[in-house]
Amino acid sequence: MLGGMIEARHLRVLRAVAATGSFSAAARELGCTQPAVSQQMKALEGAAGTPLLIRSGREMRLTEAGRALVRHATGILAGLTAAEEEVAAIAGLRAGRVRLVSFPSGSSTLVPMALAELRAAHPGTRVSLVEAEPPGSVELLRSGDCEIALAFRYPQMSEEASGEWDDLVLRPLLNDRLVGVVPEGHKLAGAGAVGIAELGGEPWIAGCPRCRGHLVEVCESEGFTPRIDFATDDYPTVIGLVGAGLGVAVLPELALESVRTKGATTLEVEPAVRREVVALTLPDLARVPAVAATLDRLEQAARR
């Protein structure tokens, strides 16, 4: 068992002594004093728990343990140098990887602009993207399967869920207004704005589980329970179903930025509802340069 911790600086001194054959020559090569070399070797022998050098007059030879340590030192120091260079590249944003998870409407609007600007500024930083709705996306973050999760929540969420992100670093991006979507031929299509209760008797097309839960909560607060005939996470499908006259829906404005509303028209809905869109990461990850740079670009994209 070793007597203590072997440090990289000690291995560099040992290698220099082995290559030059003396403390004085090693000191000249390393740019330090002979007493400093002697002190480092003494510390290394203490850490190793066995003599590493045999001194006989002016002659200096390695012991068997010394030869073994020199043999390993080359690989250890080479690996350490490579690690230092890689870490420096990551810290300087010349390298690095960020795994991003986003809900679909964020993927099609905020993410492309943010990643294009990140790539232009830091071409060595690689970002991958997969899609997942919250809370699944947040679970991926906590389990170590991504570095950043784009998520959203509604202000009407229950108190039990309000603290779900308290352990995470939260970067606010935007408040995304929800709008009503009805068929072009609907009796309210030209109204411009409607109370959600006016759509109470309609068949509904709902989205992800979190969105469906929120829809039911809002509708029930207005005195009715929506009859949900269709449920889909795919926004073009929602528009297609509405356009075909099969129901009405409420969609985030972000979703409508990237979907053709053929056969459907949008309405302002009262009471006004906005979802909070955020980027989430873990406290330790927030200090990683590539993660911080990606968060900055997402925030900039959301302002446009």
DAWO-V477466 format. One record per backbone hydrogen bond with DSSP energy under -0.5 kcal/mol. NH is the residue of the N-H (numbers start at 0). CO is the residue of the C=O. E is the energy in kcal/mol with one decimal. If there is no record, write none. Layout:
nh:NH co:CO e:E
nh:NH co:CO e:E
This chain:
nh:2 co:46 e:-1.7
nh:3 co:46 e:-1.7
nh:6 co:4 e:-0.6
nh:10 co:6 e:-1.7
nh:11 co:7 e:-2.0
nh:12 co:8 e:-1.6
nh:13 co:9 e:-2.5
nh:14 co:10 e:-2.5
nh:15 co:11 e:-1.9
nh:16 co:12 e:-2.6
nh:17 co:13 e:-2.7
nh:18 co:14 e:-2.0
nh:19 co:15 e:-2.3
nh:20 co:16 e:-2.8
nh:25 co:21 e:-1.9
nh:26 co:22 e:-2.5
nh:27 co:23 e:-2.0
nh:28 co:24 e:-2.1
nh:29 co:25 e:-2.4
nh:30 co:26 e:-1.3
nh:31 co:26 e:-2.3
nh:36 co:32 e:-1.7
nh:37 co:33 e:-2.5
nh:38 co:34 e:-2.5
nh:39 co:35 e:-2.3
nh:40 co:36 e:-2.4
nh:41 co:37 e:-2.1
nh:42 co:38 e:-2.2
nh:43 co:39 e:-2.2
nh:44 co:40 e:-2.6
nh:45 co:41 e:-1.9
nh:46 co:42 e:-2.2
nh:47 co:43 e:-2.7
nh:48 co:44 e:-1.7
nh:49 co:44 e:-1.0
nh:53 co:60 e:-3.7
nh:54 co:52 e:-0.5
nh:55 co:53 e:-0.5
nh:55 co:58 e:-2.8
nh:58 co:55 e:-2.1
nh:60 co:53 e:-2.6
nh:62 co:51 e:-1.9
nh:66 co:62 e:-2.7
nh:67 co:63 e:-2.2
nh:68 co:64 e:-2.4
nh:69 co:65 e:-2.4
nh:70 co:66 e:-2.2
nh:71 co:67 e:-1.9
nh:72 co:68 e:-2.3
nh:73 co:69 e:-1.3
nh:74 co:70 e:-0.6
nh:75 co:71 e:-2.4
nh:76 co:72 e:-3.1
nh:77 co:73 e:-2.0
nh:78 co:74 e:-2.4
nh:79 co:75 e:-2.4
nh:80 co:76 e:-2.5
nh:81 co:77 e:-2.2
nh:82 co:78 e:-2.4
nh:83 co:79 e:-2.7
nh:84 co:80 e:-2.4
nh:85 co:81 e:-2.3
nh:86 co:82 e:-2.8
nh:87 co:83 e:-2.4
nh:88 co:84 e:-2.0
nh:89 co:85 e:-2.3
nh:90 co:86 e:-3.0
nh:91 co:87 e:-1.9
nh:92 co:89 e:-1.6
nh:93 co:88 e:-3.1
nh:94 co:88 e:-1.2
nh:97 co:125 e:-2.6
nh:99 co:97 e:-0.6
nh:99 co:127 e:-2.9
nh:100 co:147 e:-2.2
nh:101 co:129 e:-2.0
nh:105 co:102 e:-0.8
nh:106 co:102 e:-2.1
nh:107 co:103 e:-1.8
nh:108 co:104 e:-0.6
nh:108 co:105 e:-0.5
nh:109 co:105 e:-0.7
nh:110 co:105 e:-2.4
nh:111 co:106 e:-0.6
nh:112 co:108 e:-0.7
nh:113 co:109 e:-1.9
nh:114 co:110 e:-2.8
nh:115 co:111 e:-2.1
nh:116 co:112 e:-2.0
nh:117 co:113 e:-2.1
nh:118 co:114 e:-2.5
nh:119 co:115 e:-1.9
nh:120 co:116 e:-2.0
nh:121 co:117 e:-3.1
nh:124 co:121 e:-2.1
nh:125 co:95 e:-2.9
nh:125 co:123 e:-0.5
nh:127 co:97 e:-2.2
nh:129 co:99 e:-1.9
nh:131 co:101 e:-1.7
nh:135 co:132 e:-0.9
nh:136 co:132 e:-1.3
nh:138 co:134 e:-2.0
nh:139 co:135 e:-1.8
nh:140 co:136 e:-1.5
nh:141 co:137 e:-2.3
nh:142 co:138 e:-1.9
nh:143 co:140 e:-1.3
nh:144 co:139 e:-2.5
nh:145 co:139 e:-0.7
nh:146 co:98 e:-2.6
nh:147 co:98 e:-1.9
nh:148 co:279 e:-2.4
nh:149 co:100 e:-3.3
nh:150 co:277 e:-2.4
nh:152 co:275 e:-1.6
nh:154 co:273 e:-0.8
nh:156 co:153 e:-1.9
nh:160 co:157 e:-1.0
nh:161 co:157 e:-0.8
nh:161 co:158 e:-0.5
nh:162 co:158 e:-0.5
nh:163 co:160 e:-1.7
nh:165 co:162 e:-1.5
nh:167 co:164 e:-2.2
nh:168 co:280 e:-3.0
nh:169 co:167 e:-0.6
nh:170 co:168 e:-0.5
nh:170 co:278 e:-3.0
nh:171 co:169 e:-0.6
nh:172 co:276 e:-2.4
nh:173 co:276 e:-1.5
nh:175 co:173 e:-0.6
nh:175 co:274 e:-2.9
nh:176 co:174 e:-0.7
nh:177 co:272 e:-2.6
nh:178 co:250 e:-2.9
nh:179 co:266 e:-2.7
nh:180 co:248 e:-3.1
nh:181 co:264 e:-2.6
nh:183 co:262 e:-2.0
nh:185 co:182 e:-2.0
nh:188 co:185 e:-1.7
nh:190 co:187 e:-2.0
nh:192 co:190 e:-1.4
nh:193 co:267 e:-2.7
nh:195 co:269 e:-3.4
nh:197 co:194 e:-2.0
nh:198 co:195 e:-1.5
nh:199 co:196 e:-1.7
nh:201 co:198 e:-1.7
nh:203 co:226 e:-3.0
nh:204 co:247 e:-2.5
nh:205 co:203 e:-0.5
nh:205 co:229 e:-2.7
nh:211 co:207 e:-3.1
nh:212 co:208 e:-2.5
nh:213 co:209 e:-2.0
nh:214 co:210 e:-2.6
nh:215 co:211 e:-2.4
nh:216 co:212 e:-2.0
nh:217 co:213 e:-2.7
nh:218 co:214 e:-2.7
nh:219 co:215 e:-2.6
nh:220 co:216 e:-1.6
nh:221 co:217 e:-0.9
nh:221 co:218 e:-0.9
nh:222 co:219 e:-1.3
nh:223 co:218 e:-2.0
nh:225 co:223 e:-0.5
nh:226 co:201 e:-0.7
nh:227 co:225 e:-1.0
nh:228 co:203 e:-1.8
nh:228 co:226 e:-0.9
nh:229 co:203 e:-1.7
nh:231 co:205 e:-2.6
nh:234 co:232 e:-0.7
nh:237 co:233 e:-1.7
nh:238 co:234 e:-2.5
nh:239 co:235 e:-2.5
nh:240 co:236 e:-2.5
nh:241 co:237 e:-2.6
nh:242 co:238 e:-3.3
nh:243 co:239 e:-1.4
nh:244 co:241 e:-2.3
nh:245 co:240 e:-2.4
nh:247 co:202 e:-2.3
nh:248 co:180 e:-2.1
nh:250 co:178 e:-2.7
nh:252 co:176 e:-2.2
nh:255 co:251 e:-1.4
nh:256 co:252 e:-1.1
nh:256 co:253 e:-0.6
nh:257 co:253 e:-0.6
nh:257 co:254 e:-1.0
nh:258 co:255 e:-0.7
nh:261 co:259 e:-0.6
nh:263 co:260 e:-2.0
nh:264 co:181 e:-2.9
nh:266 co:179 e:-2.3
nh:267 co:191 e:-2.7
nh:269 co:193 e:-2.5
nh:274 co:175 e:-2.7
nh:275 co:152 e:-3.1
nh:276 co:173 e:-2.9
nh:276 co:274 e:-0.6
nh:277 co:150 e:-2.7
nh:278 co:170 e:-2.3
nh:279 co:148 e:-2.7
nh:280 co:168 e:-1.9
nh:285 co:281 e:-1.9
nh:286 co:283 e:-1.1
nh:287 co:284 e:-1.9
nh:291 co:287 e:-2.7
nh:292 co:288 e:-2.6
nh:293 co:289 e:-1.9
nh:294 co:290 e:-2.4
nh:295 co:291 e:-2.1
nh:296 co:292 e:-2.1
nh:297 co:293 e:-2.3
nh:298 co:294 e:-2.2
nh:299 co:295 e:-2.2
nh:300 co:296 e:-2.4
nh:301 co:297 e:-1.9
nh:302 co:298 e:-1.0
nh:303 co:299 e:-0.5
nh:303 co:300 e:-1.0
